[in-house]
Amino acid sequence: MGLWNWFKSLGDSTPPRTPSPPPPSPKVLPQEWRNGPWRNKAVDLKFVEDYKSFKDNVQLRFMLYGPVGAGKSSFINSVESALRGGITVRAKTDTIGGKSYTTKYKAYKIKKGETGTHYPFVFNDVMGLEKDEGVCVEDIKLAMKGHVNNGYNFNPRSSLSKKDQDYNSDPSLNDRVHVLVCVIPGNIAGLQDDFVRKLREVRLAARDMDIPEIAILTKIDEGCPEVGKDIKNVYKSMYLKKKIEEVIENLNIRRSKMRFG
C-alpha cells in the first residue's frame, strides 16, 4: 500500500484522546426557584410599623435558637438596623467560631423612631447549641414556657432549677415565647447528628406547646459567592436550593417555613 499509507496507518492506530469532562452545572439558575420578595420593602416596613399586639400589654416574643455561630445575634442586629434606618450592634457577636459568644438569656426591644416607645415585639437570644456543651435543651424548653428570667446566665452542665433565683415560677402570657425561630448557618457542609437531635427535640417541645416556628438560613453570602456578588441571586442559587432541601429533610421543616436572613 506504499510507504506513505503505511505511516498513515500507524498514526490511525494511536489511541483516541480522552474526551473532555462535561461542563459543570450552573451555580445560578436562569429563573428563580421561589418568588423573591423584591420591591416590597416599603410595604413590609409599613406592615411592621402598623403592627398591633394580639393582646393588650403583651409583646410578641420571638426566641432564636440554633448551633453556635449560626448568626442569631447578628440577625437581631440586622432587624433593628432595618427598622432604625442605621447600623446597630446591641446584640454582641463574635467572628471566632467554636464557642457561643452569647451566655445569657437576653431580651431585645427595638425603639420605634424617636417617640420613646418600642415596637410591640421582642427578640430573645439564647446560648448556642454545641456538640458537648452549649445551652441545655431543657433550658430552651423552660424559656419557651416563660420560666427563665431575663439575664439568666446559662450553665452548659446543668439546666435551671426551680430553686434558682432566675426561675420564674408563675410566668404570664407576656413571659412566654410566642414564635420559635430556628437559625441555621448556610455556609457549612451539613448539620452534625448531635445538632439535628437537639434541634428536633426543641421543635417537638414547641409543637406540644402549640408554638409556631420558622427557620432562617443565615450566612448565605458565605455559602454561595454568587449571592455575595448580588443578593438577588438568592432564589436562583443552586447551592441554597440544595441547602434548604437538606434542612427540610433533616429537620422535617415545611418549605413554606424557610426564610433567608
Summary of the structure (lengths in Angstrom):
residues: 261
radius of gyration: 25.1
end to end distance: 74.3
largest distance: 104.7
contacts: 692
relative contact order: 0.15
helix: 33%
strand: 17%
